[in-house]
């Protein structure tokens, strides 16, 4: 490790300030105001985490060259690497320039050396991968993304309704199993990958939470469903910006997991940055291939293609170009205003058909959804949303305290034409039969004006669990409480109502189950303060100029002593001066050297070369060794 750091520091000494500034620009994560020397910079540049971050910015050709250098044991030359990769000198130099700019590899004489800790994953052995065909672009034609964006917003709303209506189980670890994703996808008639996107968007927007191992809408979901279409889309787009998982379109993976790192964030951001509002790509497959070559550590064909589909489904791109919403996301603009401008206003009216259905084109307003959900059941969510009225759904509205006239008035208010007579007949017929049966809690009693109706009920085998018995010709006693008795009668096809002790109708309110939200992910804060371009240039100039020899800075012995003092804080000043004199004069000196834990060796050496903290010297036995200045514990003049 030490030798590799010294080799890097030696190479950095050969660079001009503008070249060091280029390295700092590409390796901003190691640049700060506390770096004092090029040796400090070399130490930071060899940090494994920083090296891996720099590797992730390489294109495929540079990765291939780096892999060849490592494979040749850092002993290869330009000619041997070119021969190994079967590439031209121009292609090699273009790729190697990337490595030099990031201080991942550098020349040491004729040899090519790579920094320690490089992974070289993804390198293609025996070839240098050339850039694929440049994606063809044309002038943007202004394709509207409204249909795709509306489909996604409506899909998330459908998912919320499914979670509230049907069981959608989660694992104890917080994830959702593949089998559950596939089951829900079949129920909603969408592909597994589409459902996964809806699910992750809903969780990231805090619309879905986990309550007792079941996915349920949260309190945020109620306000989201009650907002305008533009506000709903804006919330989903902001959530998409925070998603860090990598999409896997070819298989339904468990969802709702927290993933380490930010691979998904980088993948989505770099893909979005390639689009513009003025020009459109004619073939997105060509763009995917180019992105994969340009950032192989971040992009891969399947995940990148899936991200393109995500951006299209959210209205960020359309027809191969950025939309106004995508431009706002890319430039950190006003996403709310762009989404509101993109999405059409919510539909306020429904078309009621003679087949007892109500059809809504577009996204319904909260008021329209509330009315239709009260009186009808949602049946279809494809191009248009379809609700169907039935005896059971009308009874549900009557159970909530509405009369037949109230129901018809509400439906007429949201109808774009007079209500069909068949709907009026249905509502009035259910209302006429509604309340013929009343239930009193004895545990409970069933009462009716018609004794024959009670005779029929008492003989029903489907109601055997109630253990009904006559208290009077018009009164039956039930062994079950009122709620269970009402439910059993309704399952048997009757339409009873509940009465309290004062013979007043009980208005039933169905409470909604809600789960707590998980909470938004917060970006990690890095301890370094990022330097701007000017500060990086100033740092590069200071590092280079302060280590250049200058006239008037003192004698060579004083300069050597000053440098040795920076590299060893253990030696006394008089010992530093002895070592500096030996270094300048080439005279022998005796040192005690820490060669291991609690292990000191005594050597009489004649210094030959001093470079970046390492002293190369000739020993008494005729051998040549390297000694780290920081490990010298004592210096004396030999006797």
Beta strands, then each sheet from edge to edge (+ up, - down):
strand 1: 105-108
strand 2: 111-114
strand 3: 137-139
strand 4: 208-211
strand 5: 214-217
strand 6: 279-281
strand 7: 317-318
strand 8: 321-322
strand 9: 351-352
strand 10: 357-361
strand 11: 376-381
strand 12: 384-389
strand 13: 437-440
strand 14: 444-447
strand 15: 469-472
strand 16: 475-478
strand 17: 496-498
strand 18: 588-596
strand 19: 599-611
strand 20: 614-619
strand 21: 624-628
strand 22: 632-636
sheet 1: 1+ 2-
sheet 2: 3+ 6-
sheet 3: 4+ 5-
sheet 4: 7+ 8-
sheet 5: 9+ 10- 12+ 11-
sheet 6: 15+ 16- 14+ 13- 17-
sheet 7: 21+ 20- 19+ 18- 22+
end
